[in-house]
């Protein structure tokens, strides 16, 4: 069995695409409208992808506070400064729980926690 994608219902598709393309660096791989009130976008190249769904009939989107998605970066300090410069909501300082990894959390436009990780 192989994990293929994770789905996130979004409030604003364009804002969400901008975040995942420009901030996280994921390209759009597919984009389509299965119905007039729904749009689906897949982001990512090879392996696991993110599926964004905007459903105009869905009034409330609930994001669990205990869920986060993690993405690796080459330089955590550079990523932290970049997030500050771009006005992205930063949820934590840099945390280093072991000599092998450090990370911090930001928030996407829909309220999901995104963990940016540097493996040392």
N, CA, C and O of each residue as an XYZ file, in Angstrom:
480
protein
N       0.841     -1.169      0.000
C       0.000      0.000      0.000
C       0.892      1.239      0.000
O       1.958      1.248      0.614
N       0.442      2.281     -0.696
C       1.227      3.509     -0.792
C       0.318      4.709     -0.576
O      -0.749      4.796     -1.183
N       0.729      5.632      0.279
C      -0.022      6.859      0.534
C       0.055      7.727     -0.713
O       1.152      8.016     -1.190
N      -1.104      8.157     -1.261
C      -1.071      8.883     -2.528
C      -1.410     10.368     -2.414
O      -0.774     11.181     -3.086
N      -2.390     10.755     -1.588
C      -2.674     12.187     -1.429
C      -3.434     12.451     -0.146
O      -4.018     11.551      0.457
N      -3.409     13.719      0.255
C      -4.159     14.194      1.404
C      -5.068     15.308      0.901
O      -4.653     16.135      0.089
N      -6.308     15.328      1.384
C      -7.306     16.284      0.908
C      -7.529     17.392      1.926
O      -7.565     17.156      3.134
N      -7.679     18.607      1.408
C      -7.990     19.756      2.237
C      -9.105     20.538      1.550
O      -8.946     20.978      0.412
N     -10.222     20.709      2.231
C     -11.272     21.593      1.728
C     -10.828     23.018      2.015
O     -10.354     23.320      3.110
N     -10.984     23.894      1.025
C     -10.474     25.261      1.142
C     -11.586     26.279      0.968
O     -12.607     26.012      0.334
N     -11.364     27.455      1.548
C     -12.312     28.559      1.439
C     -12.124     29.318      0.135
O     -13.098     29.701     -0.513
N     -10.872     29.533     -0.247
C     -10.532     30.336     -1.419
C      -9.473     29.577     -2.214
O      -8.320     29.484     -1.791
N      -9.866     29.035     -3.363
C      -8.960     28.192     -4.144
C      -7.737     28.961     -4.617
O      -6.623     28.450     -4.511
N      -7.905     30.159     -5.129
C      -6.768     30.912     -5.661
C      -5.757     31.245     -4.567
O      -4.550     31.133     -4.783
N      -6.239     31.653     -3.400
C      -5.348     31.954     -2.281
C      -4.600     30.696     -1.840
O      -3.408     30.751     -1.535
N      -5.303     29.564     -1.808
C      -4.685     28.299     -1.402
C      -3.655     27.830     -2.423
O      -2.575     27.372     -2.050
N      -3.981     27.942     -3.706
C      -3.012     27.568     -4.744
C      -1.772     28.450     -4.625
O      -0.647     27.955     -4.694
N      -1.976     29.755     -4.447
C      -0.836     30.662     -4.303
C       0.059     30.208     -3.147
O       1.279     30.136     -3.298
N      -0.545     29.904     -1.998
C       0.227     29.490     -0.834
C       1.044     28.237     -1.138
O       2.250     28.214     -0.893
N       0.408     27.206     -1.665
C       1.109     25.938     -1.872
C       2.100     25.992     -3.033
O       3.069     25.233     -3.047
N       1.874     26.881     -4.011
C       2.859     27.050     -5.083
C       4.001     27.963     -4.650
O       5.167     27.579     -4.732
N       3.679     29.147     -4.199
C       4.689     30.163     -3.937
C       5.405     29.988     -2.604
O       6.604     30.257     -2.523
N       4.729     29.557     -1.577
C       5.327     29.417     -0.253
C       5.934     28.031     -0.059
O       7.064     27.909      0.416
N       5.192     26.989     -0.423
C       5.666     25.619     -0.218
C       6.445     25.093     -1.424
O       7.327     24.248     -1.269
N       6.129     25.582     -2.618
C       6.876     25.173     -3.812
C       6.305     23.991     -4.567
O       7.029     23.319     -5.302
N       5.009     23.722     -4.398
C       4.385     22.595     -5.094
C       3.723     23.070     -6.390
O       2.948     24.026     -6.365
N       4.012     22.425     -7.514
C       3.345     22.803     -8.760
C       1.949     22.185     -8.859
O       1.686     21.133     -8.275
N       1.069     22.839     -9.595
C      -0.253     22.271     -9.878
C      -0.059     21.154    -10.894
O       0.546     21.368    -11.944
N      -0.569     19.966    -10.589
C      -0.450     18.850    -11.530
C      -1.768     18.569    -12.254
O      -1.761     18.104    -13.394
N      -2.892     18.848    -11.603
C      -4.214     18.681    -12.243
C      -5.170     19.697    -11.655
O      -5.088     20.048    -10.478
N      -6.084     20.164    -12.501
C      -7.100     21.119    -12.044
C      -8.353     20.884    -12.870
O      -8.308     20.897    -14.100
N      -9.489     20.666    -12.179
C     -10.724     20.392    -12.908
C     -11.952     20.719    -12.067
O     -11.868     20.890    -10.850
N     -13.093     20.801    -12.745
C     -14.380     21.091    -12.105
C     -15.327     19.913    -12.347
O     -15.882     19.783    -13.438
N     -15.518     19.047    -11.334
C     -16.433     17.916    -11.508
C     -17.906     18.343    -11.536
O     -18.765     17.587    -11.990
N     -18.195     19.563    -11.048
C     -19.543     20.117    -11.086
C     -19.418     21.637    -11.094
O     -18.338     22.158    -10.815
N     -20.490     22.361    -11.406
C     -20.408     23.825    -11.439
C     -20.041     24.456    -10.097
O     -19.493     25.558    -10.074
N     -20.329     23.789     -8.986
C     -20.057     24.348     -7.658
C     -18.802     23.796     -6.996
O     -18.543     24.073     -5.825
N     -18.017     23.011     -7.746
C     -16.853     22.374     -7.133
C     -15.637     22.461     -8.053
O     -15.729     22.275     -9.266
N     -14.495     22.752     -7.428
C     -13.229     22.730     -8.145
C     -12.243     21.889     -7.345
O     -12.199     21.963     -6.117
N     -11.457     21.093     -8.053
C     -10.443     20.236     -7.428
C      -9.097     20.528     -8.076
O      -8.981     20.612     -9.299
N      -8.081     20.679     -7.229
C      -6.722     20.919     -7.705
C      -5.791     19.977     -6.958
O      -5.844     19.871     -5.733
N      -4.929     19.289     -7.723
C      -3.874     18.464     -7.135
C      -2.560     19.197     -7.296
O      -2.269     19.742     -8.360
N      -1.757     19.210     -6.224
C      -0.441     19.846     -6.243
C       0.622     18.832     -5.871
O       0.403     17.957     -5.033
N       1.775     18.962     -6.506
C       2.896     18.068     -6.249
C       3.269     17.342     -7.518
O       2.455     17.205     -8.431
N       4.502     16.877     -7.574
C       4.979     16.216     -8.783
C       4.925     14.700     -8.647
O       3.982     14.063     -9.115
N       5.911     14.140     -8.022
C       5.995     12.687     -7.875
C       5.658     12.298     -6.443
O       5.948     13.034     -5.499
N       5.052     11.149     -6.299
C       4.746     10.676     -4.957
C       3.489     11.304     -4.389
O       2.531     11.574     -5.114
N       3.502     11.531     -3.099
C       2.340     12.038     -2.386
C       1.990     13.449     -2.847
O       2.868     14.294     -3.016
N       0.693     13.692     -3.048
C       0.218     15.000     -3.480
C      -0.772     15.574     -2.472
O      -1.234     14.883     -1.564
N      -1.084     16.848     -2.655
C      -2.121     17.516     -1.884
C      -3.286     17.776     -2.820
O      -3.108     18.302     -3.919
N      -4.480     17.404     -2.379
C      -5.701     17.677     -3.130
C      -6.448     18.801     -2.424
O      -6.794     18.681     -1.248
N      -6.697     19.897     -3.145
C      -7.492     21.001     -2.620
C      -8.868     20.932     -3.258
O      -8.984     20.762     -4.471
N      -9.917     21.064     -2.444
C     -11.285     21.061     -2.953
C     -11.997     22.310     -2.456
O     -12.042     22.582     -1.257
N     -12.550     23.059     -3.395
C     -13.425     24.174     -3.028
C     -14.836     23.786     -3.467
O     -15.110     23.619     -4.656
N     -15.716     23.646     -2.489
C     -17.113     23.276     -2.713
C     -17.973     24.451     -2.269
O     -18.076     24.740     -1.077
N     -18.589     25.127     -3.236
C     -19.381     26.319     -2.913
C     -20.579     25.996     -2.027
O     -21.123     26.895     -1.386
N     -21.000     24.736     -1.977
C     -22.109     24.330     -1.124
C     -21.701     24.036      0.306
O     -22.557     23.829      1.166
N     -20.416     24.014      0.567
C     -19.906     23.717      1.914
C     -19.608     25.031      2.614
O     -18.642     25.714      2.275
N     -20.423     25.383      3.578
C     -20.296     26.680      4.246
C     -19.228     26.696      5.333
O     -18.578     27.722      5.538
N     -19.036     25.586      6.030
C     -18.089     25.536      7.147
C     -16.982     24.543      6.817
O     -17.246     23.412      6.408
N     -15.750     24.980      6.999
C     -14.594     24.102      6.832
C     -13.948     23.961      8.202
O     -13.579     24.955      8.828
N     -13.815     22.736      8.660
C     -13.242     22.492      9.981
C     -11.846     21.911      9.838
O     -11.651     20.878      9.197
N     -10.888     22.580     10.436
C      -9.506     22.125     10.446
C      -9.182     21.703     11.871
O      -9.297     22.503     12.800
N      -8.780     20.458     12.044
C      -8.433     19.972     13.375
C      -7.146     20.586     13.885
O      -6.177     20.692     13.133
N      -7.111     20.994     15.147
C      -5.910     21.641     15.700
C      -4.732     20.698     15.884
O      -3.610     21.153     16.101
N      -4.966     19.392     15.801
C      -3.902     18.430     16.039
C      -3.344     17.822     14.755
O      -2.647     16.808     14.799
N      -3.643     18.429     13.629
C      -3.150     17.936     12.344
C      -2.183     18.955     11.770
O      -2.431     20.160     11.824
N      -1.072     18.464     11.218
C      -0.149     19.340     10.498
C       0.462     18.553      9.343
O       0.511     17.323      9.356
N       0.923     19.295      8.354
C       1.662     18.715      7.234
C       3.077     19.237      7.314
O       3.282     20.411      7.620
N       4.063     18.391      7.048
C       5.469     18.800      7.144
C       6.132     18.774      5.775
O       5.886     17.888      4.956
N       6.985     19.779      5.552
C       7.753     19.900      4.317
C       9.192     20.200      4.688
O       9.445     21.023      5.568
N      10.146     19.544      4.027
C      11.557     19.789      4.316
C      12.053     21.020      3.555
O      11.588     21.329      2.457
N      12.997     21.700      4.167
C      13.658     22.853      3.556
C      15.170     22.658      3.698
O      15.625     21.886      4.541
N      15.936     23.358      2.875
C      17.398     23.264      2.952
C      17.947     24.063      4.118
O      18.868     23.620      4.804
N      17.379     25.245      4.342
C      17.847     26.116      5.425
C      16.647     26.628      6.207
O      15.838     27.392      5.679
N      16.532     26.217      7.446
C      15.404     26.628      8.268
C      15.440     28.129      8.574
O      14.403     28.792      8.579
N      16.628     28.651      8.827
C      16.745     30.073      9.118
C      16.306     30.912      7.917
O      15.605     31.910      8.081
N      16.715     30.510      6.713
C      16.301     31.222      5.499
C      14.798     31.112      5.295
O      14.154     32.086      4.904
N      14.234     29.943      5.555
C      12.786     29.758      5.411
C      12.038     30.610      6.429
O      11.013     31.207      6.101
N      12.536     30.672      7.652
C      11.898     31.468      8.699
C      11.880     32.947      8.297
O      10.849     33.610      8.409
N      13.010     33.454      7.835
C      13.077     34.854      7.417
C      12.177     35.115      6.215
O      11.529     36.159      6.137
N      12.135     34.171      5.278
C      11.269     34.305      4.103
C       9.801     34.381      4.496
O       9.049     35.176      3.931
N       9.381     33.558      5.467
C       7.987     33.584      5.920
C       7.672     34.928      6.571
O       6.596     35.487      6.354
N       8.606     35.450      7.370
C       8.417     36.762      7.995
C       8.293     37.848      6.924
O       7.412     38.704      7.001
N       9.176     37.808      5.932
C       9.178     38.813      4.863
C       7.888     38.782      4.044
O       7.425     39.820      3.571
N       7.313     37.595      3.880
C       6.103     37.438      3.060
C       4.821     37.629      3.866
O       3.726     37.555      3.308
N       4.942     37.872      5.162
C       3.764     38.093      5.990
C       2.969     36.840      6.298
O       1.781     36.919      6.612
N       3.614     35.680      6.211
C       2.956     34.413      6.519
C       2.841     34.287      8.040
O       3.768     34.641      8.769
N       1.706     33.784      8.512
C       1.506     33.601      9.947
C       2.454     32.532     10.474
O       2.388     31.377     10.051
N       3.335     32.911     11.392
C       4.279     31.987     12.018
C       3.709     31.605     13.378
O       3.403     32.466     14.203
N       3.573     30.301     13.600
C       2.927     29.803     14.822
C       3.906     29.435     15.931
O       3.494     29.251     17.077
N       5.203     29.323     15.610
C       6.162     28.944     16.646
C       7.534     29.504     16.320
O       7.813     29.902     15.189
N       8.378     29.524     17.333
C       9.796     29.793     17.110
C      10.416     28.521     16.541
O       9.745     27.498     16.408
N      11.683     28.593     16.210
C      12.391     27.394     15.756
C      12.588     26.465     16.949
O      13.041     26.881     18.016
N      12.237     25.197     16.742
C      12.309     24.159     17.776
C      13.327     23.121     17.322
O      13.299     22.697     16.167
N      14.227     22.705     18.213
C      15.193     21.662     17.891
C      15.118     20.582     18.970
O      15.829     20.657     19.972
N      14.250     19.568     18.767
C      14.063     18.543     19.797
C      15.190     17.528     19.882
O      15.283     16.780     20.856
N      16.055     17.497     18.857
C      17.201     16.586     18.872
C      18.309     17.206     18.021
O      18.072     18.182     17.309
N      19.509     16.646     18.093
C      20.605     17.198     17.273
C      20.411     16.960     15.775
O      21.179     17.478     14.965
N      19.397     16.185     15.401
C      19.234     15.761     14.011
C      18.143     16.500     13.245
O      18.039     16.355     12.027
N      17.329     17.290     13.943
C      16.202     17.942     13.265
C      15.828     19.236     13.987
O      15.940     19.348     15.208
N      15.383     20.203     13.196
C      14.799     21.409     13.768
C      13.665     21.849     12.838
O      13.660     21.533     11.648
N      12.703     22.588     13.409
C      11.520     22.945     12.633
C      10.811     24.136     13.258
O      11.120     24.555     14.374
N       9.842     24.675     12.501
C       8.901     25.662     13.024
C       7.599     25.502     12.276
O       7.545     24.863     11.225
N       6.543     26.092     12.829
C       5.215     25.980     12.249
C       4.756     27.316     11.672
O       5.008     28.381     12.236
N       4.072     27.223     10.524
C       3.372     28.362      9.941
C       1.925     27.932      9.746
O       1.566     26.795     10.053
N       1.097     28.832      9.239
C      -0.313     28.502      9.023
C      -0.688     28.806      7.583
O      -0.334     29.858      7.050
N      -1.406     27.881      6.954
C      -1.865     28.122      5.592
C      -3.125     28.985      5.635
O      -3.641     29.243      6.723
N      -3.641     29.441      4.484
C      -4.807     30.331      4.483
C      -6.085     29.713      5.048
O      -7.041     30.432      5.341
N      -6.110     28.396      5.201
C      -7.299     27.705      5.684
C      -7.211     27.339      7.157
O      -8.164     26.806      7.725
N      -6.068     27.625      7.779
C      -5.907     27.349      9.204
C      -5.149     26.085      9.524
O      -4.993     25.759     10.700
N      -4.667     25.350      8.527
C      -3.913     24.131      8.824
C      -2.473     24.492      9.181
O      -1.882     25.396      8.590
N      -1.919     23.774     10.153
C      -0.530     24.001     10.556
C       0.387     23.327      9.546
O       0.191     22.173      9.163
N       1.395     24.085      9.129
C       2.415     23.562      8.214
C       3.742     23.601      8.966
O       4.144     24.637      9.496
N       4.407     22.463      9.001
C       5.688     22.360      9.691
C       6.790     22.402      8.643
O       6.792     21.590      7.718
N       7.720     23.330      8.774
C       8.882     23.407      7.899
C      10.047     22.817      8.673
O      10.358     23.259      9.779
N      10.699     21.801      8.078
C      11.657     20.966      8.780
C      13.014     20.994      8.066
O      13.089     20.917      6.840
N      14.064     21.105      8.851
C      15.419     20.919      8.322
C      16.027     19.720      9.031
O      16.134     19.696     10.257
N      16.428     18.718      8.239
C      17.127     17.564      8.789
C      18.604     17.895      8.820
O      19.178     18.334      7.824
N      19.217     17.678      9.983
C      20.616     18.067     10.168
C      21.559     16.889     10.018
O      22.773     17.050     10.145
